[in-house]
Amino acid sequence: MPERQRLYILAAILLIVSLAGMTLVPGIGGLALYRQHQQSQTAQAIIAKLRTDNEQGQKSINVAQENPDFLVEISRGPSFNLVQRDEIILDYSKK
């Protein structure tokens, strides 16, 4: 083989090894950047969900502050079953 062909083959091999190294090197390679991008996307989705939950919670707080009967309805509901002082509960359900 002529000397020039050997240099081209050697250059091609070095280029392939360099590209593979840049892609696969832990921490700075293309795969690491892709993983960081995926983690960033996941974090953004979690942040969006938390913002929505926070807005819904704030709306509930505003309703409770504006309408005290709302809290009474919730406290007397099936989740808490609270009663006022001097109230008697008669349970006629079959057990």
ABEGO torsion letter per residue (X at the ends): XBAAAAAAAAAAAAAAAAAAAAAABBGABAAAAAAAAAAAAAAAAAAAAAAAAAAAAAAAAAAAAABAAAAAAAAABAAAGBBBBGBBBBBABBX
